Amino acid sequence: METAAPNPLVSVVILTWNSEEFIALCLESLSRQTYPNHEIIVVDNASRDNTVRKLKACAHSSLVARLIVNEKNLGCAGGNNVGWRASSGDIVIFLNPDTVVTKTWMENLSAALLADREAVIAGCRIHYPNSHRIQHAGGILYPNGMSRHVGSGEEDQGQYDQLRQVDYVTGAAIGVKRDFLENAGGFDEDYFPAYFEETDLCYKARKQGKRVLYVPQALLYHYESPGLSRSSPQFYALYYKMRIRFVMKNYSLLEILTKFLPFEIRWMLFEPLAKGFRLRQLRAYWQGIKFPLFHRR
């Protein structure tokens, strides 16, 4: 009987966009990984700064196995799809360029996926830079499609040290088994330019009876930049739009009526975070409803 290789190839896909400030730090941290069998593939999403020039220098030094430069910005889902389809690993880890990973990060994330036949996606413990303050310890998905990072803003005192199943994990650092990626067709590129593409993939996995894991031993630091500020009106506009798109894609009419609407009405009426964004959310409803009516692949 044939046995699996003890250290199957892991492909790390990094999607860059105007990432010159961070990419060297990210790659330098990857160069110190304890996991012996990996490749790094970088896809640039039409950066307008010096990202590509810096990446070409790294490629020449063998830090990057392959560099792909997109002629136009394909969004997060599209750019990552280009990357994993150009990779060869049994496990593909999608990593944001504004991250610094710890030495055993890849080893621990891969081990969790390899140890569980039913687990197809795994995410990480993420801290804010140079701190013990938690940014992500797994994700919660509410009945109206709202999402929340577990532990966000808390000091890490070991309260999230247990590996466990979660609703979703953030796309800042997400490991996926290749066979599941192939069966799922990768990330849904309708989530353009960003947000909810990883939530959608995790939701699809759980609907198939597979597991999505939070792996606390896989630690990294995330700068959350560049891109939209999470306190900006532009961020909320895009987030709400993609949330409704996620609901319209994945929920049946019965689920919309019995699961989404009751929770959404309570949220809109009583949630302090909804104050000041209700009109923007109403626009998102219309955008979400018209998308499946008028969109053609």
C-alpha positions in Angstrom: 0.0 0.0 0.0 1.4 3.4 -1.0 1.9 5.9 1.8 1.9 9.6 1.6 5.2 11.5 1.6 6.1 12.7 5.1 6.7 16.2 3.9 4.5 16.8 0.8 5.1 19.9 -1.2 3.5 23.1 0.2 3.0 26.0 -2.2 2.8 29.5 -0.7 1.0 31.9 -3.0 1.5 35.6 -2.2 -0.7 38.2 -4.0 0.9 41.6 -4.2 -0.6 45.0 -5.0 1.5 48.1 -4.2 3.3 46.0 -1.6 6.8 47.4 -1.9 6.8 48.5 1.8 6.2 44.9 3.1 7.2 42.2 0.6 10.9 42.0 1.6 10.0 41.4 5.2 7.4 38.8 4.3 9.8 36.9 2.1 12.6 37.1 4.6 10.4 35.5 7.3 9.5 32.8 4.8 13.2 32.0 4.2 13.5 30.9 7.8 10.8 28.2 7.8 11.4 24.9 9.4 9.2 23.1 6.9 11.7 21.7 4.3 9.6 21.2 1.2 7.9 24.3 -0.1 7.8 26.7 -3.1 6.9 30.4 -3.1 4.9 31.8 -6.0 4.2 35.5 -6.1 1.4 37.0 -8.3 1.5 40.8 -8.7 -1.9 42.4 -9.4 -0.7 45.3 -11.6 1.1 47.2 -8.9 1.8 50.9 -9.6 4.8 51.2 -7.3 8.2 49.4 -7.1 6.8 46.0 -6.0 7.7 44.2 -9.2 11.2 45.5 -9.3 11.8 44.3 -5.7 10.2 40.9 -6.5 12.5 40.4 -9.5 15.5 40.9 -7.3 14.1 38.3 -4.9 13.4 35.9 -7.7 17.0 36.1 -8.9 18.1 35.1 -5.4 15.9 32.0 -5.4 13.6 33.3 -2.7 10.7 33.2 -5.2 10.2 30.1 -7.3 8.0 31.9 -9.8 6.9 35.5 -10.3 3.7 36.2 -12.3 2.9 39.8 -13.2 -0.8 40.4 -14.2 -1.4 43.0 -16.8 -4.5 44.2 -14.9 -5.8 43.9 -11.3 -7.8 40.7 -11.2 -9.0 41.3 -7.6 -8.1 39.0 -4.6 -10.0 36.0 -5.9 -8.7 36.2 -9.5 -5.1 36.9 -8.5 -5.0 34.0 -6.0 -6.6 31.7 -8.6 -3.7 32.6 -11.0 -1.3 31.7 -8.3 -2.6 28.3 -7.1 -3.1 27.1 -10.7 0.5 27.8 -11.4 1.6 25.9 -8.2 2.3 22.2 -7.6 1.8 21.7 -3.9 -0.6 19.2 -2.2 -1.3 22.1 0.2 -1.6 25.7 -1.0 -1.2 28.5 1.5 -2.5 31.9 0.5 -0.5 34.6 2.3 -0.9 38.4 2.3 2.3 40.3 1.6 1.9 42.5 4.6 2.7 39.6 7.0 5.6 38.3 9.0 5.4 34.6 9.8 7.1 32.7 12.7 9.6 29.9 11.9 7.3 27.0 12.5 4.2 28.7 10.9 4.2 26.6 7.8 5.1 23.4 9.6 2.3 23.7 12.1 -0.4 24.8 9.6 0.5 22.0 7.2 0.6 19.4 10.0 -2.9 20.3 11.1 -4.3 19.7 7.6 -2.4 16.5 7.1 -3.5 15.0 10.4 -7.2 15.4 9.7 -8.7 13.7 6.6 -11.9 15.8 6.8 -10.2 19.1 7.2 -9.7 21.0 3.9 -9.0 24.5 5.1 -6.9 25.9 8.0 -6.2 29.3 9.3 -3.8 30.9 11.8 -3.4 32.7 15.0 -2.7 36.3 13.9 -1.4 39.1 16.1 -1.1 42.8 15.4 2.6 43.7 14.6 5.1 43.6 17.4 2.5 42.8 20.0 0.6 40.0 21.8 -2.7 41.6 20.8 -4.9 39.3 18.8 -6.2 40.2 15.4 -7.7 36.8 14.4 -8.3 33.5 16.2 -10.8 32.0 13.9 -14.0 33.5 12.5 -17.7 33.6 13.3 -20.3 33.9 10.6 -23.7 35.2 11.8 -27.0 34.2 10.2 -27.2 37.5 8.3 -23.7 36.9 6.8 -21.9 39.4 9.1 -18.5 38.1 10.1 -16.3 38.6 13.1 -12.8 37.7 14.0 -12.7 35.8 17.3 -10.5 37.5 20.0 -10.0 40.7 17.9 -8.3 43.3 20.1 -7.7 41.1 23.1 -4.4 40.5 24.7 -3.3 36.9 24.0 -3.1 35.1 27.4 -3.6 31.6 26.0 -7.4 31.8 25.8 -7.4 30.6 22.2 -4.7 28.0 22.4 -6.9 25.0 21.3 -7.1 23.8 17.8 -10.8 23.8 16.9 -13.3 24.0 14.0 -14.6 27.4 13.0 -17.0 29.0 10.6 -14.3 30.5 8.5 -10.8 31.8 8.6 -9.4 35.0 7.2 -7.8 35.1 3.8 -4.7 36.9 5.2 -3.2 33.4 5.7 -5.2 30.4 4.7 -4.1 26.9 3.9 -6.2 24.8 1.5 -5.8 21.2 0.3 -5.3 21.1 -3.4 -7.9 18.5 -4.2 -10.6 20.6 -2.5 -9.4 23.7 -4.4 -9.6 21.8 -7.7 -13.1 20.5 -6.9 -14.3 23.9 -5.8 -12.8 25.7 -8.8 -10.8 28.0 -6.5 -12.1 31.3 -5.2 -15.3 32.8 -6.7 -14.1 35.8 -8.8 -17.5 37.4 -8.5 -16.3 38.8 -5.2 -14.4 41.6 -6.9 -12.2 43.3 -5.9 -12.2 41.8 -2.5 -13.9 40.5 0.7 -15.9 37.3 1.3 -14.1 35.2 -1.2 -12.4 33.2 1.6 -15.6 33.1 3.6 -17.4 31.7 0.6 -14.8 29.0 0.2 -15.0 28.0 3.8 -18.8 28.0 3.7 -18.7 25.7 0.6 -16.4 23.3 2.5 -18.6 23.1 5.5 -21.7 22.6 3.3 -19.9 19.5 2.0 -19.3 18.2 5.5 -15.6 19.1 5.5 -13.8 20.9 8.4 -12.4 24.4 8.6 -9.7 24.6 11.3 -8.2 27.3 13.4 -4.6 26.3 14.2 -3.2 28.4 17.1 0.3 27.0 16.7 0.6 28.7 13.3 1.4 32.2 14.4 2.1 35.3 12.2 1.9 39.1 12.4 -0.3 41.1 10.0 0.0 44.8 9.2 -3.4 45.0 7.4 -2.1 47.3 4.7 -2.2 48.4 1.9 -5.8 48.6 0.9 -8.9 50.2 2.4 -8.9 51.2 6.0 -11.3 49.1 8.0 -12.8 52.3 9.5 -13.4 54.0 6.2 -16.8 54.5 4.4 -15.3 52.8 1.3 -14.5 49.7 3.3 -18.0 49.4 4.7 -19.6 50.0 1.3 -17.6 47.2 -0.2 -18.0 44.9 2.8 -21.8 45.3 2.9 -22.0 44.8 -0.9 -20.0 41.6 -0.8 -21.9 40.4 2.3 -25.2 40.6 0.4 -23.7 39.0 -2.6 -22.6 36.1 -0.3 -26.1 35.7 1.1 -27.8 35.8 -2.4 -25.4 33.2 -3.7 -25.4 30.8 -0.8 -28.8 31.0 0.9 -32.0 29.5 -0.3 -35.2 31.6 -0.3 -36.3 29.8 2.8 -33.0 30.5 4.5 -33.3 34.2 3.5 -36.8 34.4 5.0 -36.2 32.4 8.2 -32.5 32.9 8.9 -31.2 36.1 7.2 -34.1 38.5 7.6 -34.9 38.1 11.3 -31.3 38.5 12.3 -30.8 41.3 9.8 -33.8 43.3 11.1 -32.6 43.0 14.7 -29.1 44.1 13.6 -30.3 47.1 11.6 -32.6 48.3 14.5 -30.5 47.6 17.6 -26.9 47.1 16.7 -24.8 50.2 17.5 -22.5 49.5 14.6 -25.4 49.8 12.2 -25.9 53.4 13.1 -24.8 55.7 10.4 -24.6 52.9 7.8 -28.2 52.0 7.3 -28.6 54.0 4.0 -25.4 52.4 2.7 -26.8 49.0 3.7 -30.0 49.7 1.8 -27.9 50.3 -1.3 -26.1 47.1 -0.7 -29.4 45.2 -0.7 -30.2 46.5 -4.2 -26.7 45.7 -5.5 -27.0 42.2 -4.1 -30.4 41.6 -5.5 -29.7 42.9 -9.0 -26.4 41.0 -9.3 -27.8 37.5 -10.0 -30.5 39.1 -12.3 -28.2 41.0 -14.5 -24.8 39.4 -14.1 -23.6 37.1 -17.0 -20.4 35.1 -16.7 
